[in-house]
Amino acid sequence: VPLQITRVNLPLSVIEGLSAGRDLADIVPRLNGTERSRRLQLINHVLRVSDRVPGLGPIDSLAPAQELFARAQRADPAAVEDVLAYPQTGLWVTHLVRRLSGVLDDEIPLWVHLGHYNALAAAAAITAGVDFDIEVPTRDGVAHLPTVGSARFTGIAQWAPARVTGAGEVLSLAAAGEQIRLPRPHRSTPPRTSTSAPTSAPTQEVPGWRSVTYLRPGREGRALSVTLDVLDPYPACAGLEPAPGLSEAEVRAWSKLLIDAWQLLARDHVEEAAGLAAGLRSIIPLPSGPGVNGRSGSSSDAFGAAALSLPTDATALAMTLVHEFRHSLLNGLLHLVPLCDQSDARPLYAPWRDDPRPIIGLLHGAFAFTGVTDFWRTRLRKDTGTDWELACFEFALRRQQATEVLDGMRSSASLTEVGGILVHNLWQHSKGWNDDPVPARPARLAELSAASHRAAWRAAQVEVDPQWARRSADRWTHGLPAEPLPRRDDVVRADPAARHLDRLSTLSRHRLAGRSGPVPGFAAGQALGSTAGQALGSAAGQALVDGDQDRARRLYLRALAAEPESVPSWGGLAVTMIDHSDRIAARTLIERPECVRAVYREAAAGTILAEGAVVDLAHWLGANG
Amino acid sequence: MDSTPDGILTDVVDLSGVSLPELAAHAAAADLVAAEDSLVREVNSVLIVSVGGSES
């Protein structure tokens, strides 16, 4: 009987719900269904194309895996569905499709990628309780069974096959004369009432074997079930290299934080929790970086996965899960319908990033940070004391950033009709944020942080006609009137050296949390404070968040005299001018810092100008230009 | 894309209710192959989209 092929209907109510962060308990299963259809089709493509690839290697046919999937399907359809829905399966199949199509290459033999299909079938069979015997690939001695665990063999070639056998209650893996036997792991979905203790035992203690860890915080009806997966090899292919391993102490730390984060989400962020419960399947722990803000990321090929380093507290974990899951939601929508011209690579200002972003990146950021702003709006209403002040700051900062981007995107010609509807709905949703007043101190710090980032970003990455800059420096030196400022058409060139432009917001969080002294990670690990100019810039930032703008300005001017290339200092100096009596200099430094910097660079070449020269120059450019 | 009473009929094939083995049995069906080719083109046009989160 031929299959009846139908197409997916996308009700506009889905776009409305996604924009407002509601109805996620209904929307996420829809998106799960789309992702499933997508993966099935891509697997189908692999099956068809792989038949035509000659001389693959030790695993040269996917027929045994097909047969095993069919048996697992008959025994326990849910076991097959679990494997299909696993985000890392999406990473595998898209990587393989691209590899087979020749649009990417890697050092891994093709048979290893194809043989991963056998490993997926084995994983389904293990859970379905089916007896089986199949070969799977090993990489650097490791045979990985997705969602289940990994066996490590010694004395084996870099790429080699291993035999996996499931017989009754015993699972065994064998390669190069070595055998690892363990009790067959059972279905990874214990009663929803279970607590959140890691559930990778008892197989974890088998020598050579490591189980994928499952964490299940929450109670019936409000439960989350996710893996904490550092074993799957495919996130690394998408640039999400997981931590090399997790010690028991690290697993306990993740578990404890996730219990607390989930409690917060289930209690206060009901819609977000419903969405996460329906769609988040895997957390990919990333190594912690040197900074203070943590790292996180997503891939459009891994719906339902969030990659992140261990956050500092439960609120940060809850917020990061909401943030990354918003990326998954938008990816799910993008898999249904185009939202913008993805070939439009023009670099744009994204307030939450140091680097310029194309329209698709900006849309992702706007969508994610709309959810993040909603998160902090709820915290602002629920938290007290220091947590409340921090929530006020985060809400005000994210509100300002998201609103700025949404305002600008509404007129973008790169959006499709549906993309335009989405952005319009997000923009309308953002109007509701104005109802929440924010106290003066966090509001002020948020304003300074956003403005400082924008000014530093412009100073570093908005191009200025070098001939205009040279002429202007010459005219300034000779006491002549300035030429008009160049038209503001914002030709952007990414500067990889423009880093840590958000340091004022980091300092603000530090102060609002009631901490004194240097910010962790600022003094040593981030090249901050390691030169005289950076030390002065850091001191200036601290004066600024402490409310002493005059002192901050003097310190930033000294910092720039010592190190004119320091873009964070240009951003900081600009915002010290917000209340300055010289409105012309203030406007020029805040709105066109790139022009001031370019002329200053030319004028100061080979010399050290007086500390106040920057403000004088900004006034001259603004007054006569 | 076409309009429907409540939204949009997307170009995405709906395989809900179709199992992996069932689909494999129809792998060469012409309309499936056409949809699949379109999807593969889309996947190949976006090499890697990793979106940074709170790093910056």
Interface residues (C-beta under 8 A of the other chain):
Chain A: P2 L3 I5 T6 R7 V8 N9 L10 P11 L12 S13 V14 G33 T34 R36 S37 R38 L40 Q41 L42 I43 N44 H45 L47 R48 Q66 F69 A70 Q73 P77 V80 L84 T94 V97 R98 S101 V103 L104 A238 G239 L240 G289 G291 N293 G294 R295 S296 G297 S298 S299 S300 D301 L308 T320 H323 E324 H327 N331 H335 L336 V337 Q342 W352 R353 D354 D355 I360 G361 H364 G365 A368 V418 L501 D502
Chain B: M1 T4 D6 G7 I8 L9 T10 D11 V12 V13 D14 L15 S16 V18 S19 L20 P21 E22 L23 A24 H26 A27 A28 A29 D31 L32 V33 A35 E36 L39 V40 V43 N44 S45 V46 L47 I48 V49 S50 V51 G52 G53 S54 E55 S56
